[in-house]
Amino acid sequence: MPLISETIYAPELEGGQWIQGGPVRLRELRDHAVVLVDFWDYTCVNCVRTLPYIAEWHRRYHRHGLVIAGVHAPEFSFAREGSHVEEALRTFKLEYPVVLDNDYAIWRAYSNRYWPAKYLVDSKGRIRYYHFGEGHYQETETAIQTMLRELNPSAELPPPMEPVRDTDRPGAVCYRVTPELYLGYARGQFGNPEAVVSDQPHDYADPGRHVEGVPYLGGRWRVEQECARADAAGASIRLRYTAREVNLVLAPRAGATVSAELRLSDGESPGADAQAHNGRALVTVDRPRMYNLVANQSVQTGAMELRVLEPGLAAYAFTFVSCVIG
């Protein structure tokens, strides 16, 4: 997005719990800093893909007056737990201040609607730039530099960073692929011909023929508001999709580690979280997070099955990656 010309003062970052650094008080930073407010969720694939850039901007520009405030707004109830977010901070090596916005107080103050969303606040407290979603990394960094030079015209700043992925370079193509799919009854829709039985175990029959972009349950599941929870070993989810990568937000039962077998069709490639074991691809779910199940070389159609080996695994949402090198 271009720099904003009208005067829009940024709301204070109040109403959340700071779990790393902070609190960041915009009124105290007037004339001293430029602030980048980043709304994110640690299970969101688009958020995760932006984090290497934000972490590097913190390292590059913190000493020049850039303050980054990560506002973690949870999409799922388990992401309200601070310990899960703190583990994500360590995993992604994020060193800037982060606040838990579990009640969406900051989200509402900014009238935000997106994960991720970035708002750049200049040294006078005005929102001067914003961007929703992935991409436009050099544009965002250029906006950061513009406001830092307003703060200190003599600042010696590096050229904008190189893309961290080839698919972020000019010429990359992002295709229209299978949209995000939720697996709870509040937002999800299943292809099973029988109606979903809410909040109690039920044996679902997979019809065997599958429409693309619709998940199918097989075996004993308890479909809850946010997720489908396997109630017995052998429960399965099948999905036909079009994408380069397939991710699934998964969580084990409390205090446990559960496993599932990933079965793919010919031509598909298992993702980073599907480990080969005795000729099978196994996914070990030890904490609630996004798991990368499929990582193909290009956008293609595929048909995957996740078969649960122990009861208690909860599946929340499928997300897909669509960009390839042009």
N, C-alpha and C positions, 0 to 999 in steps of 0.2 A: 504494500500500500504506500502511496506517496505521503510525504510529511503533511500533517494537518495544519491548516492555516488559522482556523478559528480557535478561540480560547476555551479550553475544556480543562478544568482543574481536576487532578486525579484524587479520588477518595482515599482516605487513610486506610491502611491495612489493619483494620480492627475487627475483633470478634472471633479470632481463631487462636490456636495454641501453637506457639513457636517451639519447634522441636530441635532446631539447629540454628544457632546465631539469633539475631533479632533481639527485641522487636525492631522492625524497620519503621521509623516514623518519618513520613514524608515532610512534615512541617519542620522537623529538626534538620533535614538535609537540604533545605532551601539554600541556594547559592553555594552549596558545597559538593553536590553530587548529582549525577544522572542515575535514574532508577529504571531498571527493566523488571516489570512485573510479569511473571510467567505462570499461567494457570495450567496445571498438568495433573495427571493421574498415573501412578506407576504401572498400572496394567494396560494402559492405552498405547497401542502400537505406534500411532502417529506422534504421541508425546515422547516415547522412548527414542524414536529416530531423531528427534530434535536435540536430545540431551547432550550429545558430544559437542555440538556447537555452543550451547549455552555454557557448558563447563569450561570450554576453551575461552569464550568471551570473558568469563570471570577471571581466568588466569591472565589474560592479556591486558585487561582494562581496569581491574580493581584498583591498582595503584594510581591510575589516572582519574579516578573519581566515579567509576561505574559501580553501582550497588545493584545486585540481582536479588530479587525476592521471589522465591518459588512458592506459589500458592497451591497446595495439594488439595484439590477438590475431588473427593472419592466418588467413583461411579458405582461401586459395589460396597455393601455394608462392611465386609472384612477389611476394606481399604481405609476404614476409619481408625483402625488400630495403629497407634503410633509406632509400635515395634516393627510392623511390616514396612512402614514407610522409611523408618530409620535403616532397616536392612537394605532397602532399595537405594538409599543415599550412598551407602557403602559400596554396593554393587556397581552403581553408575559413577562413583567417585565425584559426587557433588559436594562442593565445599562452601557454597553460599547459603545465606539464611533461608529457611523453609518453614512455612506455617501450615498447620492442619486447618483447613477450612471446612470442618465436618458439618457445620450447620449452614454452609453456603452464604455466610454473612458478607464476605468479601466478594464472592461471585455475584451476589445480587447488587452490591454497591457499584460494581462496574458494569452491571447489566450484561454480564458475560453469558454466552451460550455455547461455547466451543471448548474442546480439548484438542490440541493445545491452543492457547491464545496468549499473545504477547502485547503488552502495552508499554511504550517507552515514554517516561516522564522526564521532562527537562529540568534544569536547575531552578526554574521558577515554579515548579510544581504542576506544569501543564502537560497533558497527554498530547504528544506531538506525532506519534506514529503508532500503528498497531498492525498486527498480522495474525491471521487465524490459520491453523493447520501447519503442514510441513512446507518446506521450500522457502524461496526468497531469502536465503541465508546471507548472501553478499549484500543484498539490499538492506536487510536489517542491520548488518554490521556497519554499513556505510552510514545509516541513520544514527547509530550509536556514536560513531566517530564525529559526525557533524555536531552533535550536542556536546560531546566532550571538548571539541575545539571552541565551542561557544563558552564553555566553562573556563578553558585555558587555551588561548590561541597559540601558544608556543609549544603545546604538547607534541611530542614526537611519537606518532602512532604507526604501527606496522601496516602493511597492505592487508586487505581482507583475506581471511584464511582460505586455503584451498578446500574444495569439497572433500568430505571424509568418505564419500561413497561415489563410485562412478555414476550411479543413477541420480546423483544430485548435480551432475555437470550439465551445461547447456547441450541440448540435443537429445537428452533422455526422454523417453516416451512413457507416459502413464496411461494405461488402458482402463476402460470401464470394466470392472470385474465384479465378482460376487460381492454384494454389500454386506456390512456387518450383520451377524445373525445372533440373536439372543436366545438363551435356552431356559428362561423362566417364563411362567405364564403371564407376567405383567407386560412383557414386551415381545415375547417369543411366539413363534408359530411353527408347529411340527407337521410333517407330512403323513403321519400315521392316520389312517381313516377313522379310527376311534377317537372320541373326545379325550382331552387331557383331564386326568383326575388330579385335582389340586391338593397339595399338602398331605398326601397319603400314598403309601406304596401301591403300585399297580404294575401288572405284567403287560407290557406293550408288545404287540406283534408287528414286526417289520414286514411290510407288504411285499418286499422283494424288488419292486420297480420304483425308481426314484426320480423325482423331478429335480433339476439342477437348482441350487440355491435354497434348498429346504432340508433341514435336518430330520432324520428318522431315528426313533428310539426302538431298541430291541431289548427284551428282558425286563427285569424288575427295576423300576425307577420311581423316585418320589420327586415330582415336579413341584418346585417351590416358586415363590414370587420372583426371585432373581436367578435361579439356577435349576438344573436337573441333577439330582443326587442319586447315584447308583445305590440300590438297596440290596444287591446281591452280586456275587462274582458272575462274570459272563455277560453282564449288561453291556449294551453296545450303542454307539452313535454312528450312523452312516451319513455321508454327505458327498454329493456331486458338486463341483465348484469350478470356477474359472479364475485363476490367479497365478502369480509367481510363487508367493509364499502363503502358507496357511498357519495362523496362530490360534490358540485356544486358551482362554483364561480358565485355569483349573485351581482347585483347592482340595487338600486332603481333609479327612475328618480330624477333629481337634487332637493334637498331640501325636498324630500318626503319620506314617509315610505309606502311600499306596502306589500301585503300579498299574499300567495299562499297556496293552499291545497295540501297536499301530500297524495297520495293514493298508498297503497302497496298491494302486493299479500299475500296470506296466508303464514305464516312462516317467514315473514320479520319483522324486528324490526326498529321502527323509531329512527333516530339519535338525537344528542343533540340539534339540532336547529329545530326539529319538535315537537312542543308543543301540547299536547292534549287540545282540546277545544270543549265542547259539542259533544263529540263523533267523532271529526275530528282531524286530525293532521295538524296544521297550521305552516307555516314558515313565520316569520316576517322579512322582508328585510329592514333594516334601514340604512345600509352603505355598500359600496362595500367591499366584503371579501369572503372567502370560507365558505360555510355553510355545516354542516354535516347533511345529509338527512337520511341515512340508517346506522345502526350499528348492524349487525347481530352477532350471537355468533360464527359463523364459516363461512368459504368461502362457498357460495352457489349461485345458480342461482335465480334470482328474476325478477320481472316486476313492475316498478314503473311509476307513472304518477304525474307530477306537473302541477296543474291547477291554473292559475293566477286569482286572485280575483279583482285586479285593474290594469289598463293599466300602462305601463311604466317600468315594471320589465325587466331587461336585464340579459340574461344567457350567460356565457362565456365559461365555460369548465367543464366537468365532470372529476373527478379524483377518484381513487379507491385504497383501502387498501387491501393487499393480505395476510399478515402474521398472523399466528395463533400459539398458544402454541403447541409445538410438543408432 
